[in-house]
């Protein structure tokens, strides 16, 4: 494809004429069997959303009403990639402190699979002191003193569990409901598919990454799966253009870019009229979104517009990649009507192989990195009247063991914990969940859930409920089934945590 815009316009016209010839062959030759085959590949998803794409003003991201009045209008999901230890933050276990250094009882190991532990490990007590805080008297460690100011705003679910103990499949399970690549659409994609977005000049689902690496699950964590690709998350950058190639090339004016897009739009719509493939409409929508984002995304992502006082509260440094910057961006995007804002912070895999990952060093450092910005984000959402209609979610992909990690039966040189799918903690804030409330309970050492277990699909159903959806009825036809975020296993909304 030529890079010169004028040559591009000519090439697009030639492509349009060629496409007419191809369509003529498919429609009129061999009794039209080619056209029938192409038509069978199209999905009725857009029709199900009651959108008329023959009208240029229509958009697959147009805001839609929920099935019933939800308490939340948007989601900010803070995922700590690597899985933070609940036993050093929110799940207070004084008995575990007493057992520190003793051999793990055989009953704790029988029938269990671990990522690294073998033989008989030692028990590992909490590495930081706990205390009760707030009017709720919630037990917390001393690692998150700024967030602790909001302890009476948080709803802690201490009885989460999963069936995955490796990072990538566990992260996929959290965000798509399936541990397999391509097994499902991400939660953010489902939300935007169901509700659209309030701001047509920005993507409805924006992803921000910090910590220096993409999570183990990769970009499939925010993929659209079997949903049309217009609903996938858009990863934005902390510096430079928010999205690669957003700016016009040198010598290309905004007017010329508009003419190119108008020609592309005409070609794509004619193509869609012939074959009915909804991905063609996705292309139209994405081209138009990129054009609108040239002005709006740069404004939304420009942290230099914030005051010095705001930067101090968040600990932000404009132009650098950091979790603090991403928290401030999340507030700016929420203000602008973005429906689903996903933050991934890498570096929470607390193994005892080095100081960088150990609980007393790497883990403690990660806590310092997130403490102030999360507290500032909640402060700002409150001050702007956004918290009641924004559901903030924090958590990892699984928990950590109450045993000290060993590998091949050899104890690691630093204090670390192995992966543990059997119990972990997620907290939520705003969006109609009970503030200052703890739900679920683990045993005396945090190994097994003894009260109110919560599956990930229950969490997904609850999030959708808060947005105004019955998880049984939000579906998409694919491979002969009405696919759902929560799958086909028994699932419930966690009514006990809802106000």
C-alpha positions in Angstrom: 0.0 0.0 0.0 1.5 3.4 -1.0 2.5 5.8 1.8 1.7 9.0 -0.2 -1.9 10.0 0.8 -2.9 11.0 -2.7 -1.6 7.8 -4.2 -3.4 6.0 -1.4 -6.7 7.5 -2.5 -6.1 6.3 -6.0 -5.1 2.8 -4.8 -8.3 2.6 -2.7 -10.4 3.4 -5.7 -8.7 0.7 -7.7 -9.3 -1.7 -4.8 -13.0 -0.8 -4.7 -13.4 -1.6 -8.4 -11.5 -4.9 -8.0 -13.7 -5.8 -5.1 -16.8 -5.1 -7.3 -15.4 -7.6 -9.8 -14.7 -10.2 -7.0 -18.2 -9.8 -5.6 -19.7 -10.1 -9.1 -18.0 -13.5 -9.4 -19.1 -14.7 -6.0 -22.6 -13.6 -6.4 -23.3 -14.5 -10.0 -21.1 -17.4 -10.8 -21.5 -21.0 -9.7 -25.1 -20.2 -8.6 -23.8 -17.8 -6.0 -22.4 -20.5 -3.7 -19.4 -18.3 -2.9 -21.6 -15.6 -1.6 -23.6 -18.1 0.4 -20.4 -19.4 2.0 -19.2 -16.0 3.0 -22.5 -15.0 4.3 -22.6 -18.1 6.6 -19.4 -16.8 8.3 -21.1 -13.6 9.4 -22.4 -13.4 13.0 -25.6 -11.7 14.1 -23.9 -10.1 17.1 -24.5 -6.5 16.0 -28.1 -7.1 15.2 -28.5 -8.5 18.7 -27.4 -5.1 20.0 -30.2 -3.4 18.0 -27.9 -1.1 16.2 -28.5 0.0 12.6 -25.1 0.1 10.9 -26.5 1.3 7.6 -26.6 4.8 9.3 -23.2 6.5 9.3 -23.9 7.9 12.8 -24.2 4.5 14.3 -21.3 3.0 16.3 -20.7 -0.4 17.9 -19.5 1.5 20.9 -22.7 3.6 21.2 -23.9 3.8 24.9 -26.7 1.3 25.6 -28.9 1.0 28.6 -28.3 -2.0 31.0 -30.9 -4.7 31.5 -31.8 -3.1 34.8 -30.6 -0.1 36.9 -27.1 -0.9 38.0 -25.2 0.8 40.8 -22.0 1.2 38.8 -21.4 2.9 35.4 -17.7 2.0 34.9 -14.9 -0.3 36.2 -11.4 0.4 37.3 -9.6 -2.9 37.7 -6.2 -2.9 39.5 -4.5 -6.2 38.8 -1.3 -7.0 40.7 0.4 -9.4 38.2 2.3 -12.2 40.0 -0.2 -12.5 42.9 0.4 -10.5 46.1 0.5 -12.4 49.4 -2.8 -12.1 51.3 -1.0 -13.3 54.4 1.2 -10.1 54.4 -1.7 -7.7 53.7 -5.3 -8.6 54.6 -5.6 -12.1 56.0 -4.5 -12.0 59.6 -3.3 -15.3 61.0 -1.8 -15.1 64.5 -1.6 -19.0 64.6 0.6 -18.9 61.6 3.1 -16.7 63.4 3.2 -19.2 66.3 4.0 -22.0 63.8 6.8 -20.1 62.0 9.8 -22.3 61.3 8.1 -25.6 62.2 7.8 -28.5 59.7 4.6 -28.3 57.7 2.0 -30.9 58.9 1.5 -33.8 56.5 -2.2 -33.1 56.4 -1.5 -29.7 54.8 0.3 -31.4 51.9 -1.7 -34.5 51.2 -3.5 -34.3 47.8 -2.1 -30.8 47.0 -0.2 -29.7 43.9 2.3 -26.8 44.2 4.2 -24.9 41.6 7.6 -25.4 43.3 7.2 -26.9 46.8 8.3 -30.5 47.3 9.2 -32.6 50.3 8.3 -31.1 53.7 8.5 -27.3 53.8 8.7 -25.1 56.9 5.7 -22.9 57.9 6.3 -19.2 57.4 4.7 -16.7 59.7 3.5 -13.3 58.6 6.4 -11.0 57.8 4.8 -7.8 58.9 2.7 -6.8 61.9 -1.1 -6.6 61.8 -3.5 -4.3 63.6 -7.2 -3.5 63.6 -8.1 -0.3 61.8 -11.1 2.0 61.1 -14.6 1.9 62.6 -15.0 -1.6 61.0 -12.0 -2.9 63.0 -10.6 -4.6 59.9 -7.3 -6.4 60.4 -4.6 -5.1 58.1 -0.8 -5.1 58.0 1.4 -2.1 58.2 2.4 -2.3 54.5 -0.3 0.0 53.0 -0.7 2.9 55.5 -2.2 5.3 52.9 -4.7 2.8 51.6 -5.6 2.1 55.3 -7.2 5.5 55.5 -9.9 4.0 53.2 -10.3 0.7 55.1 -13.9 1.6 55.9 -14.5 2.1 52.1 -13.2 -1.3 51.2 -15.2 -4.6 50.8 -12.7 -7.4 51.3 -13.5 -10.9 49.9 -11.0 -13.2 51.7 -12.4 -16.5 50.2 -11.5 -16.2 46.6 -10.3 -19.4 44.9 -9.2 -20.6 41.5 -8.2 -24.0 39.9 -5.0 -22.6 38.3 -1.6 -22.3 39.9 0.5 -21.0 37.0 0.5 -17.3 36.2 -0.6 -17.1 32.6 -3.6 -19.5 32.8 -4.6 -18.1 36.2 -4.5 -14.5 34.9 -6.6 -15.6 31.9 -9.0 -17.3 34.3 -9.4 -14.0 36.2 -9.9 -11.8 33.1 -11.6 -14.1 30.6 -13.2 -16.9 32.6 -11.1 -19.5 30.8 -7.5 -20.6 31.4 -6.8 -21.2 27.7 -5.7 -18.7 25.1 -8.6 -17.9 22.9 -11.0 -19.6 25.3 -13.1 -16.6 26.1 -13.6 -12.8 25.8 -12.2 -10.5 28.5 -14.4 -9.0 31.2 -13.7 -5.5 29.8 -14.8 -6.6 26.3 -18.1 -8.1 27.7 -18.8 -4.9 29.6 -18.2 -2.7 26.5 -20.2 -5.1 24.3 -23.1 -4.8 26.7 -23.0 -1.1 27.6 -21.0 0.6 24.9 -19.2 3.7 26.3 -20.1 7.2 27.2 -17.3 8.9 25.3 -17.3 8.2 21.6 -13.9 10.0 21.2 -12.0 7.5 23.3 -11.9 3.7 23.4 -14.4 2.1 25.8 -11.8 -0.3 27.2 -8.4 1.1 27.9 -5.4 -0.8 29.3 -2.4 0.6 31.2 0.6 -1.5 32.1 3.4 -0.8 34.6 6.2 -2.7 36.3 8.4 -3.0 33.2 6.7 -6.1 31.7 3.5 -7.3 30.2 1.6 -9.8 32.4 2.3 -13.5 31.7 -1.1 -13.9 30.1 -0.1 -11.4 27.4 -2.5 -9.3 25.4 -5.1 -12.0 25.4 -6.0 -10.7 28.9 -7.7 -7.8 27.3 -8.7 -9.5 24.0 -12.2 -9.8 22.7 -12.0 -13.5 22.0 -15.1 -14.5 20.0 -16.7 -11.0 20.4 -16.1 -8.6 17.5 -12.6 -7.1 17.8 -14.0 -3.6 18.2 -14.6 -4.6 21.9 -11.0 -5.5 22.7 -9.0 -3.4 25.1 -6.7 -0.7 23.7 -3.3 -0.5 25.4 -2.1 3.0 25.9 1.4 4.2 26.6 2.6 6.6 29.3 4.8 8.7 27.0 4.8 9.7 23.4 1.6 9.1 21.4 -0.9 7.2 23.7 -1.2 4.7 20.8 1.4 4.0 18.2 1.0 5.8 14.9 -1.7 8.0 16.3 -0.2 11.2 14.9 -0.4 12.0 11.2 2.8 11.4 9.1 4.8 14.4 8.1 3.1 16.3 5.3 -0.3 14.9 6.0 -2.9 17.4 7.1 -6.0 16.6 9.2 -8.1 17.5 6.2 -6.3 15.0 4.0 -6.6 12.3 6.7 -10.3 13.0 6.8 -10.6 12.5 3.0 -8.7 9.2 3.1 -10.9 7.9 5.9 -14.1 9.0 4.0 -12.9 6.9 1.0 -12.0 4.0 3.2 -15.4 4.3 4.9 -17.2 4.1 1.5 -15.2 1.1 0.3 -15.8 -0.8 3.6 -19.5 -0.1 3.8 -20.0 -1.3 0.2 -18.0 -4.4 1.1 -20.2 -4.9 4.2 -23.4 -4.5 2.2 -22.2 -7.4 0.0 -20.9 -10.0 2.5 -22.3 -8.8 5.9 -19.1 -9.5 7.8 -19.2 -7.5 11.1 -15.4 -7.2 11.2 -15.7 -4.8 8.3 -17.8 -2.5 10.5 -15.1 -3.0 13.2 -12.6 -1.5 10.7 -14.8 1.4 10.0 -15.3 2.1 13.7 -11.6 1.8 14.5 -10.5 4.1 11.7 -13.0 6.7 12.9 -11.9 6.2 16.5 -8.3 6.7 15.6 -9.2 10.0 13.9 -11.1 11.3 16.9 -8.4 10.1 19.3 -5.8 12.3 17.7 -7.2 15.2 19.6 -9.0 13.6 22.6 -6.6 10.9 23.6 -3.6 13.2 23.8 -5.6 15.5 26.1 -6.8 12.7 28.3 -3.3 11.2 28.6 -1.5 14.5 29.3 -0.5 14.5 33.0 1.2 17.8 32.7 -2.2 19.4 32.9 -2.5 18.3 36.6 -1.4 20.5 39.5 1.8 20.1 41.5 -0.3 19.2 44.5 -2.0 16.4 42.6 1.4 15.0 41.5 2.6 15.0 45.1 -0.5 13.2 46.3 -0.1 10.4 43.6 3.7 10.4 43.5 3.5 10.8 39.7 6.2 11.8 37.3 4.8 12.8 33.9 6.5 11.1 30.9 7.6 8.0 32.9 6.0 4.6 33.1 4.7 3.9 36.6 1.7 2.6 38.5 1.3 6.0 40.1 1.0 7.6 36.6 -1.5 5.0 35.6 -3.7 5.6 38.6 -3.9 9.3 37.8 -4.6 8.4 34.2 -7.4 6.1 35.4 -9.0 9.0 37.2 -8.8 11.2 34.1 -10.2 8.5 31.9 -13.1 7.8 34.4 -13.9 11.5 34.3 -14.1 11.3 30.5 -16.6 8.5 30.5 -14.3 5.5 29.6 -16.3 2.4 30.5 -13.6 -0.1 31.6 -10.1 1.0 32.7 -7.7 -1.9 33.4 -4.3 -1.4 35.2 -1.8 -4.2 35.3 1.2 -3.9 37.6 3.9 -6.5 37.1 6.3 -7.7 39.8 4.2 -9.3 42.6 5.6 -12.9 42.3 7.0 -13.2 45.9 9.4 -16.1 45.6 12.4 -16.5 47.9 15.0 -16.9 45.2 16.3 -13.3 45.4 15.9 -10.1 47.4 14.1 -8.6 44.4 11.2 -11.0 44.8 11.4 -11.8 48.5 8.7 -10.7 50.9 10.9 -8.5 53.0 12.4 -6.7 50.0 10.7 -6.9 46.6 7.2 -7.3 48.0 7.7 -4.5 50.5 8.9 -2.3 47.7 5.9 -3.1 45.5 3.6 -2.2 48.4 5.3 1.3 48.6 4.8 1.8 44.9 1.0 1.2 45.0 0.0 2.5 48.4 0.0 6.3 47.8 -1.5 6.3 44.2 -4.4 3.9 45.1 -5.3 6.0 48.1 -5.1 9.2 46.0 -7.3 7.6 43.3 -10.0 6.8 45.8 -9.7 10.3 47.3 -10.2 11.8 43.9 -13.1 9.6 42.9 -14.8 10.6 46.2 -14.1 14.3 45.8 -15.5 14.3 42.2 -18.6 12.3 43.1 -17.5 9.4 40.9 -16.9 6.7 43.5 -20.5 5.7 44.0 -20.8 4.9 40.3 -17.3 3.5 39.8 -16.5 0.0 40.9 -12.8 -0.3 41.8 -11.4 -3.8 42.0 -8.0 -4.9 43.3 -6.4 -8.3 43.4 -4.1 -10.9 41.8 -4.5 -14.2 40.0 -4.2 -16.5 43.1 -2.9 -16.4 46.6 0.3 -17.5 48.4 1.0 -20.5 50.6 1.4 -20.4 54.4 4.5 -22.5 53.9 7.9 -21.2 53.1 8.8 -21.9 49.5 11.4 -24.6 48.7 12.5 -26.0 45.4 13.4 -29.6 45.0 13.2 -29.9 48.8 15.8 -27.1 49.3 14.8 -24.1 51.3 15.2 -20.8 49.4 17.6 -18.2 50.8 15.0 -15.5 51.3 11.5 -15.5 52.7 9.1 -16.3 49.9 5.8 -18.1 49.4 4.7 -20.4 46.6 1.6 -20.1 44.4 -1.6 -21.0 46.1 -4.9 -21.3 44.2 -6.9 -22.4 47.2 -7.4 -19.0 48.9 -6.7 -15.4 48.1 -8.1 -11.9 48.8 -9.7 -9.4 46.4 -11.1 -6.1 47.5 -13.7 -3.8 45.9 -14.6 -0.2 46.6 -17.5 2.0 45.4 -20.1 0.9 42.8 -22.7 -0.3 45.3 -20.6 -2.8 47.4 -20.7 -2.8 51.2 -18.0 -0.5 52.6 -16.0 -1.6 55.6 -17.0 -5.2 55.1 -15.2 -8.5 55.1 -16.6 -11.6 53.5 -15.4 -15.2 53.6 -12.9 -16.8 55.9 -9.9 -19.1 55.7 -8.6 -21.6 58.3 -6.2 -20.7 61.1 -3.2 -20.6 58.8 -4.8 -19.4 55.6 -4.5 -22.6 53.6 -8.2 -23.6 53.1 -11.4 -21.7 52.9 -13.8 -22.5 55.7 -16.6 -20.0 55.1 -18.3 -18.6 52.0 -16.0 -19.7 49.2 -16.2 -17.5 46.1 -15.4 -18.7 42.6 -14.0 -16.4 39.9 -17.2 -16.8 37.9 -19.2 -15.6 41.0 -17.0 -12.4 41.0 -17.7 -11.9 37.3 -21.4 -12.3 37.9 -21.3 -9.8 40.7 -19.4 -7.2 38.6 -21.9 -7.6 35.8 -24.8 -7.3 38.2 -23.4 -4.0 39.6 -23.4 -2.7 36.0 -27.0 -3.7 35.5 -26.7 -7.2 33.8 -28.1 -10.6 34.6 -25.0 -12.8 33.7 -27.4 -15.5 32.4 -28.8 -13.0 29.8 -25.7 -11.2 28.6 -24.7 -13.6 25.8 -23.1 -13.9 22.3 -23.8 -16.5 19.7 -20.7 -18.5 18.8 -20.1 -22.0 17.7 -23.7 -22.9 18.1 -24.0 -21.7 21.7 -25.0 -18.6 23.5 -21.6 -17.9 25.1 -21.5 -16.1 28.5 -18.8 -14.5 30.6 -19.6 -16.9 33.4 -19.8 -20.1 31.3 -22.3 -22.9 32.1 -21.3 -24.0 35.7 -23.5 -23.0 38.6 -22.8 -19.3 39.4 -24.2 -16.8 41.8 -24.1 -13.1 42.4 -22.5 -12.5 45.9 -25.6 -10.7 47.3 -24.0 -10.5 50.8 -21.5 -7.9 49.7 -24.0 -5.6 47.8 -25.6 -2.6 49.5 
